[in-house]
Amino acid sequence: MLLDRGAAEVVAVDVGYGQLAWSLRNDPRVAVVERTNVRDVSPEAIGGSVDLIVADLSFISLGTVLPALIDCASPGADIVPMVKPQFEVGKGQVGPGGVVSDPQLRADAVLAVSRRADELGWHTVGVAASPLPGPSGNVEYFLWLRAQTDRWLAGDELVDAVRRATSMGPQ
């Protein structure tokens, strides 16, 4: 999608090896960085700071990796992480098949990531539900984070935006 929308370069970081689609792996606009845990990613590992970070991660909390992602962001950058509630809530709150079905737990997960970003000096500018559920049926959400912004969602406004997103996404 990023390449289709005009991205000049995409750096694809993956802890695994050989997971990236062949067409992307062979696209000269894609730099592939494999066998790299996103917790350990650095500007040096990816060829410098970047203007946009999009994160679609599994089996790890965004709260854990946000510091590393932020370290890779250039001044004025945007970060758009996909919040997957099943990796943000406690193990005891995940239902059968790894699905978080309680809308309040999903909202709490999104708020927790937003608040963690805020602790790190990044603010939530927007929140939206992914129109497509994850493979197991989990509802996932996008946050739009910025460090340098005059307007962001906070307090009740943030809570209301998250509630709207959790009520509008797939149920």
C-alpha positions as CSV (number, residue, x, y, z in Angstrom):
1,M,0.0,0.0,0.0
2,L,2.8,2.5,0.9
3,L,4.5,1.8,-2.4
4,D,1.2,2.1,-4.3
5,R,0.7,5.5,-2.7
6,G,4.1,6.9,-3.8
7,A,6.6,6.0,-1.0
8,A,10.1,6.4,-2.5
9,E,11.5,3.8,-0.1
10,V,10.2,1.3,2.4
11,V,12.3,-0.4,5.0
12,A,10.8,-3.8,6.0
13,V,12.0,-5.1,9.3
14,D,11.3,-8.7,10.3
15,V,12.5,-10.9,13.2
16,G,12.1,-13.8,10.8
17,Y,13.8,-14.7,7.5
18,G,12.2,-15.2,4.1
19,Q,8.7,-14.0,5.2
20,L,8.4,-11.1,2.9
21,A,6.5,-11.6,-0.4
22,W,8.8,-12.2,-3.3
23,S,7.5,-9.2,-5.3
24,L,8.3,-6.9,-2.4
25,R,11.7,-8.5,-1.7
26,N,12.7,-7.8,-5.4
27,D,11.3,-4.3,-5.5
28,P,14.3,-1.8,-5.6
29,R,12.3,0.6,-3.4
30,V,12.2,-2.0,-0.6
31,A,15.1,-2.4,1.8
32,V,14.8,-5.7,3.7
33,V,16.2,-6.0,7.2
34,E,15.6,-9.5,8.5
35,R,16.6,-11.4,11.6
36,T,16.1,-8.1,13.5
37,N,13.9,-7.9,16.6
38,V,12.1,-4.6,16.4
39,R,13.0,-4.0,20.0
40,D,16.6,-3.7,18.9
41,V,16.0,-1.7,15.7
42,S,18.0,1.5,15.3
43,P,18.5,4.2,12.7
44,E,21.9,2.6,11.9
45,A,20.3,-0.8,11.3
46,I,17.8,0.7,8.8
47,G,19.9,3.3,7.0
48,G,19.0,6.4,9.0
49,S,16.0,8.1,10.5
50,V,12.7,7.9,8.6
51,D,9.7,10.2,8.1
52,L,6.9,7.6,8.5
53,I,6.9,4.4,10.6
54,V,4.1,1.9,10.1
55,A,4.1,-1.0,12.5
56,D,2.1,-4.2,12.1
57,L,3.6,-6.4,14.7
58,S,2.5,-9.7,16.3
59,F,3.4,-11.5,19.6
60,I,4.7,-8.3,21.2
61,S,3.2,-5.3,22.9
62,L,3.6,-2.0,21.2
63,G,4.4,-0.5,24.6
64,T,7.6,-2.5,24.6
65,V,8.7,-1.5,21.1
66,L,7.7,2.2,20.9
67,P,11.0,3.5,22.3
68,A,12.9,1.8,19.5
69,L,10.5,3.0,16.9
70,I,10.7,6.5,18.2
71,D,14.5,6.4,18.1
72,C,14.2,5.7,14.3
73,A,11.9,8.6,13.7
74,S,13.2,11.8,12.1
75,P,12.0,15.2,13.4
76,G,8.4,15.8,12.3
77,A,7.8,12.1,11.6
78,D,4.6,10.2,12.0
79,I,4.1,6.8,13.5
80,V,1.1,4.7,12.6
81,P,1.1,1.5,14.6
82,M,-1.6,-1.1,14.3
83,V,-2.9,-1.9,17.9
84,K,-3.7,-5.6,18.2
85,P,-5.5,-5.9,21.5
86,Q,-4.6,-9.6,21.9
87,F,-1.0,-8.6,22.4
88,E,-1.8,-5.7,24.7
89,V,-4.2,-7.2,27.2
90,G,-3.2,-9.7,29.8
91,K,-3.2,-13.4,28.9
92,G,-6.1,-14.0,31.2
93,Q,-8.2,-11.6,29.1
94,V,-7.8,-13.2,25.8
95,G,-10.6,-15.5,24.8
96,P,-10.7,-18.8,22.8
97,G,-8.6,-18.6,19.7
98,G,-6.7,-15.6,21.0
99,V,-9.7,-13.3,20.4
100,V,-10.4,-10.2,22.5
101,S,-14.2,-10.0,22.2
102,D,-14.9,-7.4,25.0
103,P,-15.1,-3.9,23.4
104,Q,-14.0,-2.4,26.7
105,L,-10.8,-4.5,26.8
106,R,-10.1,-3.5,23.2
107,A,-10.6,0.2,24.0
108,D,-8.4,-0.2,27.1
109,A,-5.6,-1.7,24.9
110,V,-5.8,1.2,22.4
111,L,-5.7,3.7,25.3
112,A,-2.7,1.9,26.9
113,V,-0.7,2.2,23.7
114,S,-1.7,5.9,23.3
115,R,-0.8,6.7,26.9
116,R,2.6,4.9,26.5
117,A,3.3,7.0,23.5
118,D,2.4,10.1,25.4
119,E,4.8,9.1,28.2
120,L,7.5,9.1,25.5
121,G,6.6,12.5,24.1
122,W,4.4,11.4,21.2
123,H,0.8,12.3,21.0
124,T,-2.3,10.7,19.4
125,V,-3.6,12.7,16.5
126,G,-6.1,10.1,15.4
127,V,-7.5,6.7,16.0
128,A,-9.4,4.4,13.6
129,A,-10.6,0.8,13.5
130,S,-9.1,-1.4,10.8
131,P,-12.0,-2.2,8.4
132,L,-10.7,-5.8,8.3
133,P,-10.5,-8.1,11.3
134,G,-7.3,-10.0,11.9
135,P,-7.0,-13.6,10.8
136,S,-8.6,-15.0,14.0
137,G,-11.3,-12.4,14.0
138,N,-9.6,-9.9,16.3
139,V,-10.6,-6.2,15.7
140,E,-7.5,-4.1,15.3
141,Y,-6.9,-0.3,15.4
142,F,-4.6,2.3,14.0
143,L,-3.2,5.1,16.0
144,W,-1.7,8.2,14.3
145,L,1.2,9.5,16.6
146,R,3.2,12.6,16.3
147,A,5.8,14.3,18.5
148,Q,5.5,17.7,16.9
149,T,1.9,18.8,16.7
150,D,-0.2,21.7,17.9
151,R,-3.3,19.6,18.2
152,W,-3.8,16.1,19.6
153,L,-6.3,13.9,21.4
154,A,-6.0,13.9,25.2
155,G,-8.2,13.2,28.2
156,D,-11.9,12.8,27.5
157,E,-11.4,13.7,23.9
158,L,-9.0,10.7,23.5
159,V,-11.3,8.4,25.4
160,D,-14.3,9.5,23.2
161,A,-12.3,9.0,20.0
162,V,-11.2,5.5,21.1
163,R,-14.8,4.6,22.0
164,R,-16.0,5.7,18.6
165,A,-13.3,3.7,16.9
166,T,-14.1,0.6,18.9
167,S,-17.8,0.9,18.2
168,M,-17.4,1.5,14.5
169,G,-15.0,-1.3,13.7
170,P,-15.9,-4.9,12.9
171,Q,-17.7,-6.5,15.8
